[in-house]
């Protein structure tokens, strides 16, 4: 069967997932999707490119192909309006081969380019947002039996809220935590509703770590 369109591998939530209502989660890792019929429903992900008052999706970082995003749902359009070039989305919709358009029907989660990097908390722990889905927490005041600082790997997801902030889900091998993330210039506040770290009763306050020039 001839392959008409290839959306590159990605990590996403599926099943009954609607990030904005936060029901039961199922994680699907590395799903490769192929479309052979124009207009076929598909899940996809990629980074946004905004130009000439239009929004395009770049689904493969290895080439320059862009796909025009068409949105009819006013709520989804409002959510997209909070994003900028270089930000990430994962959603589903349909694709037409001839026009190179993706008709966006729902949005699973988003990623913010400005969030990626290293941030320091008020307790001098480092939160490294490695990409749009992976976070590593370094606790330099906590050591294991070998004298190595504690490291915690977390999978995270973001979704825009109506007040301009972001819903965040943090998932590791043991727990799933839900909260809110606020970005104000070079500072981030994360409030977790059901506990994430015991020493952050008033929220996690993060400041961007400045890179030293060599």
C-alpha positions in Angstrom: 0.0 0.0 0.0 1.4 3.4 -1.0 2.3 5.7 1.9 0.6 9.1 1.4 1.6 10.9 4.6 3.9 10.1 7.5 3.5 11.9 10.8 6.7 11.3 12.8 6.8 9.3 16.0 5.6 11.1 19.1 4.5 10.5 22.7 0.9 11.4 23.6 -2.1 10.6 25.8 -4.9 8.5 24.2 -8.0 6.6 25.3 -10.6 8.9 26.9 -8.0 11.6 27.2 -9.3 15.2 27.2 -6.7 17.2 29.0 -9.1 20.0 29.9 -11.4 17.7 31.9 -8.6 15.5 33.3 -10.2 12.0 33.2 -8.3 8.7 33.5 -5.0 8.7 31.7 -3.4 6.2 29.4 0.0 6.8 28.0 0.9 5.7 24.5 4.6 5.9 23.7 6.1 6.2 20.2 3.1 5.9 18.0 3.9 6.0 14.2 0.9 6.9 12.1 0.4 6.5 8.3 -2.4 7.9 6.3 -3.4 6.4 2.9 -6.8 8.1 2.4 -7.2 11.9 2.1 -9.3 13.3 4.9 -8.6 10.3 7.2 -8.8 10.9 10.9 -5.3 11.0 12.5 -3.4 11.9 15.6 -0.4 14.1 15.0 2.2 16.3 16.7 4.7 19.0 15.7 5.9 22.5 16.2 4.0 25.6 15.2 5.1 28.2 12.6 3.2 31.5 12.6 3.5 33.7 9.5 1.3 35.9 7.4 -1.5 35.6 10.0 -1.7 31.9 9.5 -0.7 28.9 11.6 1.3 26.1 10.2 2.5 22.8 11.7 5.9 21.3 11.1 5.5 17.6 11.8 9.1 16.5 10.9 12.1 18.4 12.2 14.2 16.9 9.5 12.5 18.7 6.6 10.9 22.1 5.9 7.4 20.8 4.9 4.7 22.9 6.6 1.0 22.0 6.9 -1.7 24.7 7.2 -3.8 24.3 10.4 -7.5 24.9 9.9 -9.6 25.3 13.1 -13.4 25.7 13.2 -13.8 25.3 17.0 -13.6 28.7 18.7 -12.3 27.2 21.9 -9.4 25.4 20.2 -8.6 28.6 18.2 -8.4 30.5 21.5 -6.1 27.9 22.9 -3.8 28.1 19.8 -3.7 31.9 20.1 -1.7 31.5 23.3 1.1 29.7 21.5 4.0 31.1 19.5 6.4 29.9 16.7 8.4 27.0 18.0 5.8 25.8 20.5 4.5 22.2 20.3 1.1 20.7 19.9 -0.3 17.2 19.9 -3.9 16.6 18.7 -6.1 14.9 16.2 -8.1 15.8 13.2 -8.0 15.1 9.5 -5.6 15.7 6.6 -6.0 16.4 2.9 -3.1 15.4 0.7 -3.6 17.9 -2.2 -4.0 21.0 -0.1 -1.5 20.0 2.6 -4.0 21.1 5.3 -4.6 19.6 8.7 -8.1 20.2 10.1 -7.6 20.3 13.9 -10.5 18.8 15.8 -9.1 18.5 19.3 -5.9 19.3 21.2 -4.4 16.8 23.6 -1.5 18.8 25.0 0.9 21.6 24.2 4.6 22.4 24.8 6.2 25.8 25.4 9.6 26.5 23.8 10.3 29.2 26.5 10.0 26.6 29.2 12.7 24.3 27.9 16.0 24.7 29.9 17.2 24.7 33.5 15.3 26.5 36.3 16.3 26.8 40.0 13.7 26.5 42.8 13.6 28.4 46.1 15.3 25.3 47.7 18.1 25.4 45.2 16.9 22.3 43.3 17.2 22.3 39.6 14.3 21.6 37.3 15.5 20.7 33.8 12.8 20.8 31.2 14.6 18.7 28.6 12.0 19.0 25.9 8.2 19.3 25.6 7.4 16.2 27.6 10.4 15.3 29.8 11.5 16.9 33.1 14.5 16.0 35.3 14.7 17.2 38.9 18.1 17.4 40.6 18.1 17.6 44.4 21.7 18.6 45.3 21.0 18.6 49.0 19.8 15.0 48.9 22.3 12.2 48.2 22.1 8.5 47.7 24.4 5.9 49.3 27.1 6.6 46.7 27.1 10.3 47.5 25.4 11.2 44.2 22.7 13.9 44.2 19.1 12.7 44.0 17.7 12.7 40.4 14.0 12.3 39.6 12.7 11.7 36.1 9.2 13.0 35.4 7.0 13.0 32.3 4.9 16.2 32.0 2.1 17.6 29.9 0.7 21.2 29.5 -2.6 22.5 28.4 -3.8 26.2 28.2 -6.4 27.5 30.7 -8.9 30.3 30.1 -7.1 32.6 32.6 -3.9 32.6 30.6 -2.1 30.1 32.8 -1.4 26.4 32.1 -2.6 23.1 33.5 0.2 20.7 34.1 0.2 16.9 34.7 3.4 15.3 36.2 3.8 11.5 35.8 6.5 9.2 37.1 6.6 5.5 37.9 4.7 5.9 41.1 2.4 8.9 41.0 0.3 11.2 38.8 0.0 14.8 40.0 -2.1 17.6 38.6 -1.5 21.4 39.1 -1.2 24.8 37.5 1.8 26.5 36.0 2.2 30.3 35.7 4.9 32.0 33.7 5.8 35.6 34.5 8.8 36.8 32.4 11.8 34.8 33.8 9.9 33.2 36.7 7.7 30.2 37.0 5.3 29.2 39.7 3.9 25.6 39.8 1.1 24.8 42.3 0.4 21.1 42.6 -3.1 20.3 43.9 -2.5 16.8 45.3 1.2 16.9 46.4 4.4 16.5 44.4 7.2 17.6 46.8 6.5 17.9 50.5 8.8 20.9 50.9 6.8 23.1 48.6 3.5 23.9 50.5 3.3 27.3 48.9 4.1 26.3 45.4 7.3 25.7 43.5 9.0 29.0 42.6 11.4 28.7 39.7 13.9 31.2 38.2 15.7 30.7 34.9 19.4 29.7 35.4 21.6 32.0 33.4 24.1 30.3 31.2 27.7 31.3 31.8 29.7 32.5 28.8 32.7 30.3 28.2 
